[in-house]
Amino acid sequence: MKRIEITVGGETYPCMPTMGAMVRFRQETGKEITEIDAGSFTELCTYLWCCVVSGAKREGKRFDLPFMDFADALTPDDMAEWNRAVLSGPDADEETPDADGEKKSP
């Protein structure tokens, strides 16, 4: 899984699209992540928050910002940077499996 970090209020947190983030998004919005409206900043921001909550929990890092405090700390540039990181695919440094399942560097 590609490691993505986001800085909120001067603190850097892991941001991971885990199963927990997906379930949390459903609990928060009543929608599956497959139903996210790409034009809805609210839904995208909510999913980002879910990914940070989940990533921090997974790595044992304290993150207790309520959603609105998190949203208040973000800028449109922060959202755009996260979107670019998500859409860029795996890091070039990560090993990828070949056709036989053997890991190799890209």
C-alpha positions in Angstrom: 0.0 0.0 0.0 1.3 3.4 -0.9 2.1 5.5 2.1 0.5 8.9 2.0 0.8 11.5 4.7 -1.1 14.7 5.3 -0.2 17.7 7.5 -3.0 19.2 9.5 -2.3 22.0 11.9 1.4 21.5 11.6 1.2 17.8 12.5 1.8 15.1 10.0 -0.5 12.1 10.0 -0.6 8.8 8.0 -3.5 8.7 5.5 -4.5 5.1 4.5 -7.5 3.9 2.5 -8.1 0.9 4.8 -11.2 -1.1 5.2 -11.8 0.8 8.4 -11.8 4.1 6.5 -14.3 2.7 4.1 -16.6 1.5 6.9 -16.2 4.7 8.8 -17.1 6.7 5.6 -20.3 4.6 5.3 -21.1 5.3 9.0 -20.5 9.0 8.6 -22.4 9.5 5.3 -24.6 6.5 4.7 -22.8 6.0 1.4 -20.3 3.5 0.2 -17.0 5.0 -1.1 -18.0 3.7 -4.6 -20.8 6.2 -4.4 -18.6 9.3 -3.7 -19.6 12.2 -5.9 -16.2 13.4 -7.3 -17.7 16.9 -7.4 -18.6 16.9 -3.7 -15.9 18.5 -1.6 -17.9 17.5 1.5 -17.8 13.8 0.6 -14.1 14.0 -0.5 -13.1 15.8 2.7 -15.1 13.2 4.8 -13.3 10.3 3.1 -10.0 12.0 3.6 -10.8 12.5 7.3 -11.8 8.8 7.5 -8.5 7.8 5.9 -6.5 9.9 8.4 -8.5 8.6 11.4 -7.9 5.0 10.2 -4.2 5.5 9.2 -3.4 7.1 12.6 -5.2 4.3 14.4 -3.4 1.6 12.4 0.0 3.2 13.2 -0.8 3.9 16.9 -0.7 7.7 16.4 -3.1 9.9 18.3 -5.6 11.7 16.1 -8.6 13.2 17.8 -9.7 16.1 15.6 -13.4 16.1 15.0 -14.4 16.3 11.4 -15.2 20.0 11.4 -11.9 21.0 13.1 -10.1 18.8 10.5 -12.0 20.5 7.7 -11.3 23.9 9.1 -7.5 23.1 9.1 -7.5 22.0 5.4 -7.1 24.2 2.4 -8.2 23.4 -1.2 -4.5 23.0 -2.0 -4.3 20.3 0.7 -7.2 18.4 -0.9 -5.7 18.8 -4.3 -2.3 17.4 -3.1 -4.0 14.4 -1.5 -6.0 13.8 -4.7 -2.8 13.8 -6.7 -1.1 11.4 -4.3 -4.0 9.0 -4.4 -4.3 9.1 -8.2 -0.5 8.7 -8.8 -0.6 5.0 -8.0 2.2 3.0 -6.2 5.4 4.7 -5.3 8.3 4.1 -7.8 10.3 2.8 -4.8 7.8 0.0 -4.1 8.5 -3.5 -5.4 5.8 -4.8 -7.7 5.2 -8.5 -8.3 5.9 -9.9 -11.8 3.7 -12.4 -13.6 5.1 -15.2 -11.5 4.3 -13.4 -8.2 8.0 -12.6 -7.7 8.6 -9.1 -6.4 10.8 -6.9 -8.5 11.6 -3.2 -8.5 9.9 -1.2 -11.3 
